[in-house]
Amino acid sequence: MAEWRMTLIQTLNSSPLRELSDSFLRSIPGLPPILQTIHLLGVAVLLGSIVMLSLRILGVAAKSQSPAEMSARVFPWFFYALPVMLFSALPFFLARPQRYLVNPVFGIKAIAFVAGLCLSIWMWQQCRQIADKGVTLTLKLTAAVVIFVWVLTTLAGRWIAYADYIFWPG
Amino acid sequence: MISSILNHEFWLSLEYLPIAEQIGATWLFPLFNSLHVLSVCFMLGALLMLDLRIAGVVARGYTIKQLSDDFLPWIWGAFVVAVATGTALFITRASAHILNAAFQWKLGLMLLAGINMVAFHFYSRNMPQFRARLSDLPIWIRVSGVSSLILWTGATLAGRWMGHIV
């Protein structure tokens, strides 16, 4: 395992944040599923805004809405959903950093997430030029990759808990 | 009556179906679980866009009819996937899930969401506001748009809660 990862896990585990997150999650009965549901609602906003917009750009969904107008309307939703998803997930991460940092599925999710974030912002920039250039092939390709990457991020999120199954003998 | 249905051996017999054993013992379970989460979230996201228009909060430049035509096929498609994958997960532990209070809440909230949807269609579809831009439905029908979101959020919370009651 990479040295920096061990150092990060040790630093996080010895910081007061670990204790704090742990007691926070135990403070109210049912807080973990409530936070997880808030996280899932963030995922719902992300899929309903960016993935739906990408499907629109590809010409398969929401045909009565113009891509330029739709993009201006839905992107703020995406940007508001991001901090909600971050802060609903953070207590779980800080309470058990080793569960995530040594998990290869979390690594896949992290890479897919960063790729999704960058590609979505790039798509946003391209959407602002639709009025001049129309829906270009580059924009369509970006939209297809954006869908793939966000779907991968969502699926990987659920698979974090199932990392052991990947090498299931059956 | 209800107790005898909930405790009926039928639920246990589902768990002994070859397909249920196959799902429960392999990577099919996490696969279906992750597809369930994906389809539920996609359904909720598309529903959010439509319900907030029905509530008169967003996208008022479009008619409710336009947004219904845009989003309903995706909402129903995702719903079908969610039900199929949900059933596949359910049969692996049917006798325990059927007695799980969170699962019972989930089904109850989905039933209420269904009734809300049917009532909405019945009362609103012939209203002229349905096909006009910048128009708002009567307040009690807009409330049903918000209710739909609350009920589905509750169903999602109950679904997530199931895993915490074992």
HADDOCK unambig.tbl for C-alpha pairs under 7 A between the chains (distance, minus, plus):
assign (segid A and resid 33 and name CA) (segid B and resid 157 and name CA) 6.83 0.50 0.50
assign (segid A and resid 33 and name CA) (segid B and resid 160 and name CA) 5.80 0.50 0.50
assign (segid A and resid 33 and name CA) (segid B and resid 161 and name CA) 5.45 0.50 0.50
assign (segid A and resid 34 and name CA) (segid B and resid 157 and name CA) 6.56 0.50 0.50
assign (segid A and resid 37 and name CA) (segid B and resid 156 and name CA) 6.73 0.50 0.50
assign (segid A and resid 37 and name CA) (segid B and resid 157 and name CA) 5.47 0.50 0.50
assign (segid A and resid 37 and name CA) (segid B and resid 160 and name CA) 6.74 0.50 0.50
assign (segid A and resid 40 and name CA) (segid B and resid 41 and name CA) 6.64 0.50 0.50
assign (segid A and resid 43 and name CA) (segid B and resid 41 and name CA) 6.23 0.50 0.50
assign (segid A and resid 44 and name CA) (segid B and resid 41 and name CA) 4.26 0.50 0.50
assign (segid A and resid 44 and name CA) (segid B and resid 42 and name CA) 5.58 0.50 0.50
assign (segid A and resid 44 and name CA) (segid B and resid 44 and name CA) 5.58 0.50 0.50
assign (segid A and resid 44 and name CA) (segid B and resid 45 and name CA) 4.25 0.50 0.50
assign (segid A and resid 45 and name CA) (segid B and resid 45 and name CA) 4.96 0.50 0.50
assign (segid A and resid 47 and name CA) (segid B and resid 42 and name CA) 5.43 0.50 0.50
assign (segid A and resid 47 and name CA) (segid B and resid 45 and name CA) 5.89 0.50 0.50
assign (segid A and resid 48 and name CA) (segid B and resid 42 and name CA) 6.03 0.50 0.50
assign (segid A and resid 48 and name CA) (segid B and resid 45 and name CA) 3.80 0.50 0.50
assign (segid A and resid 48 and name CA) (segid B and resid 46 and name CA) 4.77 0.50 0.50
assign (segid A and resid 61 and name CA) (segid B and resid 70 and name CA) 6.39 0.50 0.50
assign (segid A and resid 62 and name CA) (segid B and resid 70 and name CA) 4.19 0.50 0.50
assign (segid A and resid 62 and name CA) (segid B and resid 71 and name CA) 6.44 0.50 0.50
assign (segid A and resid 63 and name CA) (segid B and resid 70 and name CA) 6.41 0.50 0.50
assign (segid A and resid 64 and name CA) (segid B and resid 66 and name CA) 6.27 0.50 0.50
assign (segid A and resid 64 and name CA) (segid B and resid 70 and name CA) 6.75 0.50 0.50
assign (segid A and resid 154 and name CA) (segid B and resid 38 and name CA) 6.44 0.50 0.50
assign (segid A and resid 155 and name CA) (segid B and resid 34 and name CA) 5.24 0.50 0.50
assign (segid A and resid 155 and name CA) (segid B and resid 35 and name CA) 6.95 0.50 0.50
assign (segid A and resid 155 and name CA) (segid B and resid 38 and name CA) 6.74 0.50 0.50
assign (segid A and resid 158 and name CA) (segid B and resid 34 and name CA) 5.38 0.50 0.50
assign (segid A and resid 159 and name CA) (segid B and resid 30 and name CA) 6.73 0.50 0.50
assign (segid A and resid 159 and name CA) (segid B and resid 34 and name CA) 6.81 0.50 0.50
assign (segid A and resid 162 and name CA) (segid B and resid 30 and name CA) 6.50 0.50 0.50
assign (segid A and resid 165 and name CA) (segid B and resid 27 and name CA) 5.81 0.50 0.50
assign (segid A and resid 168 and name CA) (segid B and resid 27 and name CA) 6.89 0.50 0.50
assign (segid A and resid 170 and name CA) (segid B and resid 26 and name CA) 5.88 0.50 0.50
